[in-house]
C-alpha cells in the first residue's frame, strides 16, 4: 500500500494465510516498515497503529499489541541511499528482494 507518510509498506492478516497462525478469537498481523527505525520497538508499533487508523478510519486499532519485532536491514531495495537503485543494472533488469552490491 505504501501510502501516507510511507513508513508502513504492507500489512498482512496471517490468519487469512493459515487459520492455525492465530487463536480463533484473535488476528495476527505482519507489517513491513521501510524507514530507519529507532532502537525501541514501541515506535514502529505505534506507526503501524497510526497508519492503519488512517487507512481504515471506521476500525479501532487501540487494542493492537506488539508481539515481536524482527529487524531485517536489507529486506527491501530502494529506500537507502547507500544501496544501488532498483534500476541500476543496464537493460531491462531490475533489482528486487535482498541485495547490497552491484
PLY file of the C-alpha trace (Angstrom):
ply
format ascii 1.0
element vertex 102
property float x
property float y
property float z
element edge 101
property int vertex1
property int vertex2
end_header
0.00 0.00 0.00
2.76 2.42 1.00
0.52 5.48 1.36
0.54 8.31 3.85
4.00 9.03 5.18
5.40 5.89 3.53
6.72 4.20 6.67
4.26 1.31 6.58
4.76 -0.57 3.33
2.43 -3.54 3.80
0.25 -5.34 6.32
-0.84 -8.96 6.05
-3.51 -10.66 8.13
-1.77 -14.01 8.65
-4.99 -15.73 9.67
-6.04 -15.43 6.01
-2.93 -17.40 5.02
-3.48 -20.16 7.57
-6.10 -20.35 10.34
-3.59 -22.06 12.65
-1.45 -18.90 12.83
-3.71 -17.35 15.48
-6.36 -18.41 18.01
-9.95 -18.21 16.76
-10.67 -15.05 18.78
-7.50 -13.19 17.66
-5.98 -11.79 14.48
-2.24 -11.90 13.80
-0.80 -9.18 11.56
2.59 -8.94 9.89
3.72 -5.44 8.95
6.67 -4.20 6.90
8.02 -0.75 7.65
10.53 1.00 5.38
12.37 3.60 7.41
15.37 3.99 9.63
13.76 2.63 12.77
14.59 3.74 16.28
16.09 1.24 18.71
12.85 0.85 20.66
10.07 -1.46 19.44
7.13 0.70 20.50
7.78 3.49 17.94
7.34 1.16 14.92
4.31 -0.45 16.59
2.76 2.99 17.09
3.49 3.84 13.44
1.54 0.70 12.43
-1.41 1.71 14.67
-1.43 5.28 13.34
-1.22 4.24 9.69
-3.90 1.56 9.99
-6.16 4.15 11.61
-5.73 6.44 8.58
-6.23 3.56 6.13
-9.29 2.20 7.93
-10.85 5.08 9.90
-14.02 3.11 10.76
-11.97 0.50 12.67
-10.26 0.72 16.05
-6.64 -0.33 16.47
-6.14 0.73 20.10
-6.06 -2.90 21.26
-3.36 -3.83 18.74
-0.41 -5.17 20.71
3.14 -5.86 19.61
4.23 -9.47 19.91
7.63 -9.33 18.23
9.83 -7.16 16.06
12.28 -8.55 13.50
14.69 -6.04 12.03
15.93 -7.05 8.58
18.37 -4.43 7.40
18.38 -5.16 3.65
14.92 -6.63 3.09
13.63 -4.06 0.58
15.51 -2.32 -2.25
15.47 1.38 -2.95
14.96 3.01 0.44
18.60 3.51 1.49
20.89 5.95 -0.30
23.98 3.76 0.19
22.49 0.82 -1.76
22.12 0.50 -5.55
18.84 1.71 -7.02
16.39 -0.88 -8.35
17.06 0.17 -11.95
20.87 0.44 -11.69
21.67 -2.53 -13.97
21.75 -1.71 -17.69
18.93 -3.03 -19.86
15.56 -4.48 -18.88
16.80 -5.73 -15.49
15.60 -4.59 -12.06
16.76 -5.46 -8.59
14.21 -6.99 -6.25
14.42 -8.60 -2.82
17.67 -8.63 -0.84
20.83 -7.22 -2.34
23.62 -4.96 -1.12
26.04 -4.56 -4.04
26.05 -4.45 -7.82
0 1
1 2
2 3
3 4
4 5
5 6
6 7
7 8
8 9
9 10
10 11
11 12
12 13
13 14
14 15
15 16
16 17
17 18
18 19
19 20
20 21
21 22
22 23
23 24
24 25
25 26
26 27
27 28
28 29
29 30
30 31
31 32
32 33
33 34
34 35
35 36
36 37
37 38
38 39
39 40
40 41
41 42
42 43
43 44
44 45
45 46
46 47
47 48
48 49
49 50
50 51
51 52
52 53
53 54
54 55
55 56
56 57
57 58
58 59
59 60
60 61
61 62
62 63
63 64
64 65
65 66
66 67
67 68
68 69
69 70
70 71
71 72
72 73
73 74
74 75
75 76
76 77
77 78
78 79
79 80
80 81
81 82
82 83
83 84
84 85
85 86
86 87
87 88
88 89
89 90
90 91
91 92
92 93
93 94
94 95
95 96
96 97
97 98
98 99
99 100
100 101
